[in-house]
């Protein structure tokens, strides 16, 4: 009798676990809708391919959301940033918590996209995650850096694309922007190391913008 009860309990437990796993692995409806919108923008004209890609993107969106929600900033102890000695902000602690997500989540997204799409199309999907921050940020650099060379452009583009790929695993735009800041700092260091003065260029650009605004007010 005890053996039968034990088997029944084990069976119930297995079924409950199986249900929980299935529920966790099923993309949320809003993530499916977002994924459909993003993938449809590629105009692939292939229903089955689009369906597979929607599954890949929606699963990723739901996974990062669930990880984020179950790993709040409070799970990371308060401390200092070893780079500057300042206390970790809540945003820093949230990024640390989210960055602990298994790397397979990112790998599954990228391998799923690259299995079906060209690199250019993959970039378009990643742009959806990051609301086009690569192009927007590059436009800013081109406005600030006088006569930006092809070599400088290529190096900064590469850094911004690295930022974009890393940023897709974070839920909030504050986190995404913070990830981009890491690579923007590297871009500015690159410019400084190759004969530019980033601080001076930025100051000159700011002065120019202020002068232009003042001139418009006087018109």
N, C-alpha and C positions, 0 to 999 in steps of 0.2 A: 504494500500500500504506500509506504513511504517513498519507494522507488518511483511509483507512478506519479505521485505528487511532485517529486523532484523533477521528473521528466517534463511534467506539465508546466512547472515554473520556468524551467530552462527554455521550453518552447515559447512561452509567453514573452520571456525576456528577449529571446532571439527575434521574435516578430516585432517587438517594440523597438529594438535597436535597428532592425532593418527598415522599419517605417521612418525612424528618426533620420537615418542616413539618407533615405530617399528624399525626405522632405528637405533636408539640408542641401542636397545636390540639385534640387529643382530650382531653376532660376525664378526670381520674383517677376510678377506680371509687368511691373513698371520697367524692369530691366530688359525684359523681352521686347517691350514696345520701343525703348530707346535703341536697342540693338537693331531692330527692324528698320528704324528710321536711318540709322547710320549706314547700314549695309545697303539699303535701297538707294542711297545717294550715289553708290558706285555704279549703278545701272549695269549690272552684270548680265542681265537677261538670261539667267540660269536659276530656275526655281530651287532645284535641289542644292546647288552650291550656296545660294543665299540662305537656305534653311540651315545648312551645316554651320555657316559663318555666324548666323544669328545665335545659334546654340553656343558657339565658342565665346562670343562677346558677352552674351547675357549671363552665362555661367560665371565668367570672370567678374562682371559687375556685381553680381550677387555675392560672390565669394569675398571680394574686398569689402563690401558693405557689411557683411556679417562679421568678418574679422574685426573691422573698425569698431562696430557696435559692441562687440564682446571684449574688446581690449582698449578701454578708455585710457586717457592720459594718467589717471590715478593708479594704473597698474605699474607705472614706472616710478620708482622712488625719486623724490626730489633730490637734486644734487647740483653740481656745477658743470658747465661746459668746459672740458679740459683745454679747449683752444684759446679761450679768453678768460676763464675763471669766473664768469658771470653765472648766476643761478639759471638753471634750465627753465625756460618758459613752458607754459602748458602746451603750446604748439610744438616745441621741441620734444616734449615727453610723448605727445601723441604720435609724432613722426617716428620716434624710437619704437613705440608699441606697434605701429603699423608695419614698420620695416622688418619686424620679426616674423611676419607672415611667411610660410614655407615658399621657397623659391620656385617650387613646381607650379605654383599658381601663375606666375609670370611666364614660365616656360611653356605651359599649356596654351596660354593665350597666343604667344608669338609663334609657336610651332603650328597651331591651328590656323592662324592667319596666313602664314607663309606657305602652308600646304595648298592653299586655294588661290592666293593672290600674288601679284607681282610686288616688288619692293615699293614701287610708287603707290600702289593701292593700299599696301599695309600702312604707309605713311599717312595716307588720307584718313584711315580709321583711327590711328593714334592721334591725329589732329583733332578728331571729334572728342576724344577724351580730354584733351588739354585746350580746347576752344581756340585752336590756331595760334598758340603762344610762340611757336618757332618763327613763323613768318612775322608776327607782330614784333617780337623782340629783335629779330634781324633788321627790320625796318628802322627800329630805334638806333641800333648800332650804326647803320649806314647814314643816318642823319647826324649822328654825333661825331663819327670818325671822318675827318676830311680825306677825300680821295682814297677811300678804302680799297686796298689792292685785292686781286683775285685770290692770292694766297691767304690773306687775312680773312676774307669772306669764307673761304673753304674751311679754314680752321674753326672759325666761330660757328659756322653751320654744323659742323661735325659735333661740337660740344652741345649745341642746342638740341640736336637730334638725340644725343645721349640723355639729355635732361628729359626730353619728351618720353622716351621709352621707359625711363625709371619712374617718371611721374604718374604713369597710367595706373600704378598699383596703389595710389592714394585716393581717398574718398573726397576730401574737401578741396576747394580751390585754394584755400590758404596753404594747405600742405603742398599742392601742386606748384604754387608760386614759390614756396620755400625751396623745393627741389630745384627749380629753375635758377634760383639765386645762387645755389652751390656752383652751378656750371657758368653762370654769368661772372662770378668772381674769378673762375679759371680763365674765362675769355679776356677779362680785363687784365689779369696777370700776364697772359700771353702778349697782349698789346704792349704792356709796359716792358716786357722782356725783349721786345723786337722794335725798340726805338720810338715807341709812342709814350705819351704821358696821359694816362686815362683821366686823372683828376683835373688836369688843365683843359683837356678836350671837353669834359663834361661841364666845367665852369664856363668855358667859352660858349658852348651850346646853350646853356641856361641863360646867359647874358643876352645872347642873340634873340632867344624866344621872348624874353622880357621886353627887349627893345621893339620887337615886332608888334607885341600886344599894345605897348604904349603908343606906337605910331598909329595903330588902327583906331585907338580912342580919340586921337586928335583929328582924325579925318572927318 
